[in-house]
Amino acid sequence: MSQIQLTWNPITPPGSTYTVLRNSVPLVTGLGSTSYLDATVADNAAYTYAVFATNQNGAGVLSNTASVTTPPAQVTGLTATPASSSQINLSWTATPGATSYTVKRGGVVVGSPAGTTFPDTGLTASTLYTYTVAANGVGGQGAFSAPASATTQAAAGFRFSGVVGHYYRYNSYHFGDSSVPVATVQSRLTSIPSKVTGVVVSAYPHFIVDNVASGPDTYNTFFNNMDAVLGTAATAGKVVGLELSDRVFATSDGTIPGIFAPTQWNTKGYTEAGTVGTGIQACVKMWDVNTINQAWIPMIQAILNRYKNNPAFAWLQIGGESTWAATPPGMDFTQYFINLKSIGAAARLAGPSVLIHVMLDYAQPAGFASDVANLQNQVNYYMTLGGFTIGGPDPRLPGPVSTASKNPTMNRIYINDLGGVDYRNKIIFRSQVEAPGQTTTPTDQQNLWTLIKSGENSQIMCWTDISNSWATLQTLIQNGTIAACRSTPPSDGFTYV
């Protein structure tokens, strides 16, 4: 309830009484003082006042008119609801006459919204906060509401339990077509033994982005395929990892193959053709900022927005392995490394509790030290974001050259074989066996896993059906001959669940 305080100057000689008029109607008479508190006014209302004095000679001249509008009413209906570990959402009932509102947290102003809601962000997890809100109008600021309190949610944990383990990986980036049809993935999910955690599917952008003629990218076909696979995984008690490919692609004449990228990406300049006769391969222009901001990051955001809370969605892979293997025309390695960080940051923001894997390449002999420094810089950055895994394309341990003539740089960086930081127990490492040149028999693969397990403290291993050896491998995993993956998260200061 509003109040209006009136004051005026006394008349001479003393001894007079006063009459107060409100909106030209007498409000009070016979006042002996030169002030009056009108406590009968309404909120958000306009009033005029005048005063005249009376003595033994009669009534005096009416004073000047004073006009005033009362403030809006006290805000009611304030509620505070935790939205996340760092945000509380406020809402309240609209107040007549309000042009804006003032929000206080713990007595300190934190916002002045025009509407009846306010998201308070940047808060500390698991912390109690108390709020009040007042309405502002032509007549000033009304009374602050009754307080409302809420506690922010606990810090989001990165899903770990039930996600880290051994996976069957389809050694193809054609998820959803005849090479890796949905039914094949579903069949695998229902047939792998209990100690095999799940499957990994991979896709070129061509198989994720609907091939529309124009307009924004859409993902309906991919979503339908992924929904079906994740549904089967949930029923089977398994999980699914998704690899996005930004690698280069072989073409005989240097042109962009149709299977490589959506038509509209080519039209918009997001792809780079190879050079005829050089063996250089075509690729997504991952060193181009436009490509990253307008095509790649929106694709990742769409995927994570849809699946970030799906417990059957294990992790998402970004990065690629072939930027060093076949450098495309125009490749800017410096910008590529910058863009890869941007992709990682966008993925973390879009999927706060999803493990993100980054495929980081091996280095070439020319510029080896510079490549190593860049890779170490990448790993250090992902550690600050939390909930990341790293890995290279070849899981073999230190040596100048391993299988397929690849230098297993990331593996050597991980165990501090190249100097710098020993990343074991600091960030999750994911090893992958995929190419026939890497391993040939189940025994080789078993020995490789033992070596990786003891030397690199690896937490995730991906196996591919190589030379029909998967049946033997999954038996070795199931009976414990191939040990289970690490069961505890790294000590990187982040919460894992």
N, C-alpha and C positions, 0 to 999 in steps of 0.2 A: 504494500500500500504506500503510495506516494504521500508526501507532505510538502507544503510550500510555506516558507518563512517570509513574513512581511515585516519591514521596518520603515520608519519615517521620522522626520525631524519634529521636535516638539514646537508648539506655538507659544507665543508670549502675549499676555501674562500666563503663568501656569494656572492650573485648576480646571482646565477643560477636560472633557471626555471625548472619545473618538468613536466613530461609526465606520465599519469596513464594509464596502460593497464588493460583491463578487459577481461578475457578469451583469453589473448594474442593479443587482438585487442585494438589499441589506443582508449581510452575513452575521454580523455581531455588532451590538451597540453598547455604549456605556463603558468602553475600555478606558482604564486610567493610565495605561502604559503606551509607549510608542512602538510596540512590536506585537505581532500576532502570528501564531503557528496554525495554519489551516491544515488540519489532519483529516479532512473529509473529502479531499479531491480524489478523482479517479486516475488510474494510470493512463499514460499516453493520451492526455486530454489538454485542450487549450483553455486558458482562463485569463480574464482581465480583472484588475483590482483598482479601486480608488478609495480614498479616505477623506472624511471631513470632521472638523471639530465642532463641539457644542459647548457653550458656557451660558452665563446668566443673560447674555444679550441675544441668544439664539444660535442657530446653525451657521457655520462658516462656509466658505467657498470650497467646492469639491477639488481635491488634489488632482494632479496629473494621473493619467491611467498607466498602470504597469501591466505588461502582458507576459505570460509564461506558459510553457508547455511542459507537462510532467513527463518523466522518463517512462520507457516501457515497463511492463510488469516484471516481477522476478521470474527468471527462467525456471520452468518445471520440467519434469520427465527426463532429467539427465541420466544417461546410462553410459557405462564404460565397459567395453568388451575387448579382451585381448585378441589380437589378430595374428600375432606371431611372437617370436622371442624378442623382437625389437619394435613392436607397434601395438598401440591400443587405439581402438576406434571409439569415438564419442558421438552420441546423438542425443537430441532433446526436442521438446515440443516447440513448434514455432510460436513466437511471441508477437502479438499485434503491435504494429508500429516500429518493429525492429528493422534497422537498416544494416546492421552488422552485429556480431557477437564478439565478446572478449573471453578467451579461454585461459584459465590459469591452472598450472600444474604445481602443486605445493606452494601456492601463493604467488607464483611467478608467471607473468604473461607468456604464453607460448604460441598464441595464434589469434587471428581476428577474421574468422571466416564470415562470408555473407550468408551462407546457408546454415542448416541445422545439423550438420555433421562435421566432424573434424578428425582426421587421422594423425595421431601423435606418433612420430617415427624417431628412429635413432635412440631407442631406449635400451636399457640393460636387461638381459634375460633374467627371469625368475625374480623380478623386483616389483614391489607394491607401489603404485602411484595413485595420488588423489587429485581430483579435478573439481573446479567450479566454473560456471559460465554465467555471464551477464549479457543482457541485451542492450544495444546502443540505438538511440533514436534521436529525433529532432530535439527532444527535451533532455538529452544527456544519457547517462548510463544508469540502467536500472539496478536493482539489488542482485547480488550474486546468488546463484542457486544453492540448494543444499548440496553437499559434496557427494561425489560418486568415486568409487575406488575400483581398481582392477590390478591384477598381477600379470605381468608379461609371461608368455609361455617359456618353458625351458629351452635352452639353446638347441637348435635343430641338430640332430645327429646324422652323420653320413651312414647310410645303410651298409652294414658290414656282415653281420651274421646272416648266413644263408645266401650270401652273394659271392663271397670269396671261395674259390675252390677250383676243381678241374672242369673244363668245358669241352664239349665237342664243337669244333668250328668248321663251318662250311667254307672251303677254300675257294670262294667265288664271291664277287660283288654283285650278283644277279638276284638277290632275294626278291621273290615274287614272280619271276618268270619261269620258263620251263626248265632252266638250269637248277634253280633252287625253289621249287614251288612250295606254297604254303603247306600243302598236304604232307610233303616230305619232312618238313621241319616238325610238324605236329606228330608225325609218326615217330620221329627220333625222340621227341620229348616224352612220349609214353613208353619208350622201350629202353632208355638208358637206366642203368642200375642206380641204387640209392646214393652211392658215394660220388656219382658224377653230378655236378651241381646244375648244369643246364647246357644250353646250346648258344652259339654265337652266330648271328646272321650279319651279312655285310651287304651294302648297297651303294652303287653309284648314284649321284643325284638324279640320273635318268629314271631310276626306279623309285624315287621318293617324291619328286615334284611332278604333278600332273602336267602332261604336255598340252598346255592350252596355248591358243594363238596369241593372246595378249592379256593384259591385266595382271593382277598380283598372282604370285605363285600359290598354288593350292596343292593339297597332299592327300586327297580323299582315297585314292587307290592304295597308297602305302598304308594309311591309317587302317583301312579295312583289313589288309593283310596282317598288319602288326596286332590289331585287336584280336584277330582269330588265333594267332600264335600265342599271345599272352594269356588268352582265355584257357587254351590247352595247357600252358605251363602252370597256371594257377591250380587247375584240376589235378595235374600230375605232381604237384609239389616241387616244381622246378622253376628256374628263372631263365631269362633271355638277355643276352648282351647284344648291343647293336654297334656295328662299325660303320662309320661314314668314310668314304674314300675320297681323299683329295690328291691321290697319287697321279702319276702320268700314265698315259695309255698308249699302247703300241698301235701304230697304223702304218701301212705299207707305203703310203704316198704323202704322209704328213697332214692329211685332212682330219677334221673332227669326226670320229665315228658316231653313228646315230645312237649307239648304245651308251655313249659316254655321258651326254648331258642333255637336259631338256632343250628343245628347239629355241625357246625364248631366251635361254641363257646365251646361246650362240648369237642370236639376233642382238641382244643387249651388250655384247662384247665381254661376257664373263669368261670366255674360253680363249685358249691360245692354240693355234694350229702349229704343227711341226714344220720342219723345213724338208722339202722333198729331197731324197737321196742322202740325207745326213744321219738317218736313224733316230733323230730327235722325235720324241713322242708328243702327242697332244695332251693338254691338261686344263683343268680349271685354273684361272689366273689367281692363285692364292696369294700372290704378292701385290695384287691390285686392291686398293682400299675400297673402291666401289663394289667390286665383287664380294668382298667380305661383308660390307655393311648392308648391301641391298639384296644379296642372294644367300650367302652361306649362313650368316648369323640368323636371319629370319627363319631359315630352314631348321636350324638347331633349336631356336626358341619354340617353334611350332611343335616339334617332337617332344621337347621336355615339358612344355605346358600341358601336353596331353597325357604324358606318361610319368611325370615326376612323382606322383603319389601312388603309382601302381606297384605293389610289392613284387610282382613278377618281372618288373623291368629292372635288370641287374645293374647295368652300366652302359655308358655311351662312349664310343671312341671318336676322338678327333685327331687331326694330324695325318701324316702319311709317310711312306718309306722310300719313295722313289725320286724325290727332288734332287738328290745327289746322283742317282743312277743315270738319269738322262735329263740333263738340264735343258729346259725348253727355251725358245727364243724369248728374250726380254726378262728372264728371271732375275728378280731383285731379292737376293738372299737377306739383306738387311731388313727390308720391309716385310719379307715373309716371316721372319722371327717376331717382328712387332705384331703382325697380324695374328700369328698363332697365339700370342698372349691375349689379344683382344677376343679371340674366339673362346679361349679358356675362361676368361672373365665373364663373358656373356653366357656361357654354358653354366657356370657356377651360379649366376644370378637367376637364370631361368629354372634350374633344378637344384635348389638349396641342399637337398639330402641325397642326391644321386651321385654315385661314384663316377668320375670322369677319367677316362684313360686317354693319355696322349702318346701316340706313336711318334717317336723321335728317331730320326734316321742315323745311319752310320756316317762317318766322315770320309772324305776322299784324301788320298795322300797329299795332294796339293792343297795347302791351306788347312792341314789337319789341326794344328794348334788353335787356329781361329774357330774352326767348326766345333771343336771340343769346348772352347770357352762359351760359345753361343748356346750349346746344348746344356752346359752347366747353369748358365743364366736362366734358361727356360725352366729347369728343374727347381731352382731356388724360388722362382716366381710362383710356380704351382704349389709349392709347399706353403706359401703365405696364403693362398686361397683355401687350402685344405680340401680333403676328400678327393685327391687325385691319385691316379696310378700312372706310372711311366713304363716305357719299355721300348725296345728296338725291334727291328725286323728279324734278327737272328739271335737265338737264345744261347749260343755257345759262349763259353767263358774265355778269359783273356788269351790272346794270341794275336800276332800281327794280321792274320787273315784266317777266317774260318770258312765254313762251307759256302758254296756259291760265290766265292771270292769276296765276301763281305767282311769288313772289319767290324766286329761287334762292339761299336763304340759305346753305346748306352750301357751295355753290361759292364764294361770296364769303368765307365764313369761311376756307375752305381756302387761298385765295391772299392772305389778310390784307387784303382789301378793306374789312373792317369793323373793323380794328384788332385788336390782340392778338398772335397768333402766326402766322407764316407756316409752314403745315404741309407745304408742298411738300418732298419728300425726307424727311419725318419720319414720315408715315403714308401708307398706300396709299389712293388715291381711286378709287372705282368710278363711272363715268358710265353712264347708262342712257337709251336712247331708246325710248319705249314708246307714246306717245299720238299720234294723228294731228295734234293741235294743236301738238305740239312740232316735228315736221318733216313735210314732205309729199313730198319727192322725194329720190332718191339723191344728187343734187347738194347739196341742203341738208344732208343727213346727213353727206356727206363734208366739207363746209365746217365743219360743227359739230365733227366729230372733230378736224379740223386745229386749230380754235380751242381746243378743250379740251386737246389734246395739247401745244400750245405754251404755253398759259396756265396750265394746272393740273398739268402733269406727271402726267397720269392714267395708271394702270397697268392697269385693267380697263375694258372697254367692253362693254355689253350692247345688242344691237340686237334690235328686234322687227320682224316682217314687217308693215310699214306700207305700205298702198296697193300691195301686190304688188311692193314694191321690194327684197325680200331677195335675189332672184337677182342684181340689179345690184350690191347692196352686197357680197355675198360675192365677186363677181368683182373688185370694186375692192380688197377686202382681199387676195385671192389674188395679184393682179398687182402689189401694192405701192403702188397709188395711195392707198389708205388705209393709213397707216403702221402697222407692228406696235406693240403696246403696249410699254411700258418693260420692259427685260429685267433690270434690276438692282433689288434691294429697297431700301426707304427706309433711311436711316441712323438707325434708332430704337434701336440698341443691342442688338437681338435677332438671333438666328441664323435665317437663312433657307436653305433647301436647294432 
